Amino acid sequence: MYLNELQMQLGEATGSHVWVATVWRALQRIEYTRKKISKSALEHNESCRLQYMFNIGSEYDYEQLVFVNESAFNQCTTYRQYGWVLKGLRVQQKCFYVRGTRYDVVQNY
């Protein structure tokens, strides 16, 4: 939630006006911090990724692998960039990656 959304909910619940600065200070007092959200794909499957890495390591020699430096750009959806979380934890959001026209720049070494 954004701070103003928390402010509105607190105002509705208590029947009094609550300032955004008060909400901010209250979150900090109970040891919440504002951090940049790290996004992970809903389609991500960790067991499939580990199986792929195992197959690559067992079936191929390092001399058979070619690494490419690739930069890409695609349309991103409008997800929030920051969130509140307890100190010591990481803010994560699972989301669908919406891709539009993709532009690739490939550079071989």
C-alpha positions in Angstrom: 0.0 0.0 0.0 1.0 3.6 -0.5 1.2 5.8 2.6 -1.8 7.8 1.5 -3.8 4.5 1.2 -2.8 3.6 4.8 -3.7 7.1 5.9 -7.2 6.8 4.4 -7.8 3.3 5.9 -6.7 4.5 9.3 -8.9 7.6 9.0 -11.9 5.4 8.1 -11.2 2.9 10.9 -10.7 5.5 13.7 -13.0 8.3 12.4 -10.2 10.9 12.7 -7.7 12.5 10.4 -4.2 10.9 10.4 -1.3 12.6 8.8 1.0 10.8 6.2 4.0 11.8 8.3 2.5 10.1 11.3 2.0 6.9 9.3 5.6 7.1 8.1 6.9 7.5 11.7 4.7 4.7 13.0 6.0 2.3 10.4 9.6 3.2 11.3 9.0 2.8 15.0 7.8 -0.7 14.5 11.0 -1.4 12.5 9.5 -1.3 9.0 11.8 0.1 6.3 11.0 1.3 2.7 13.0 -0.7 0.2 13.1 -1.2 -3.6 11.0 -4.2 -4.6 12.7 -7.1 -6.3 10.5 -8.7 -8.9 10.4 -12.4 -9.7 8.4 -14.0 -12.5 5.3 -16.0 -11.6 6.3 -18.4 -14.4 9.6 -19.1 -12.6 10.2 -22.7 -11.6 13.2 -23.3 -9.4 13.3 -27.1 -9.8 13.3 -26.8 -13.6 16.1 -24.3 -13.4 18.2 -26.5 -11.2 17.5 -29.5 -13.4 18.7 -27.5 -16.5 21.9 -26.4 -14.7 22.6 -30.0 -13.7 22.1 -31.2 -17.3 24.4 -28.5 -18.7 27.1 -29.4 -16.1 26.9 -33.1 -16.7 26.5 -33.2 -20.5 28.8 -30.5 -21.7 32.5 -29.7 -21.1 33.3 -26.0 -20.4 35.1 -25.8 -23.8 31.8 -26.5 -25.5 30.0 -23.5 -24.0 29.8 -20.1 -25.6 28.8 -17.1 -23.5 27.1 -14.1 -25.1 26.7 -10.6 -23.7 23.1 -9.7 -24.5 21.3 -6.5 -23.7 17.5 -6.3 -24.3 14.7 -3.9 -23.8 11.0 -4.7 -23.5 7.9 -3.0 -22.2 7.4 -3.2 -18.5 4.1 -3.1 -16.7 3.4 -0.5 -14.1 4.2 -2.3 -10.9 5.2 -0.4 -7.7 8.9 0.1 -7.3 9.1 0.4 -3.5 7.4 -1.4 -0.5 7.5 -1.6 3.2 9.0 -4.6 5.0 10.4 -5.5 8.4 14.1 -4.7 8.8 16.3 -7.5 7.7 13.8 -8.9 5.2 13.6 -8.4 1.4 10.6 -6.9 -0.4 9.5 -9.3 -3.2 6.6 -9.2 -5.6 5.7 -12.0 -8.0 4.4 -10.6 -11.3 3.8 -11.5 -14.9 6.4 -10.2 -17.2 4.5 -8.5 -20.1 6.7 -8.3 -23.1 6.0 -6.1 -26.1 8.3 -5.6 -29.0 11.7 -6.8 -28.0 14.9 -5.2 -29.2 18.1 -7.2 -28.8 21.7 -6.2 -29.1 24.1 -9.2 -29.2 27.8 -8.9 -28.8 30.0 -11.9 -29.2 33.5 -12.1 -27.5 
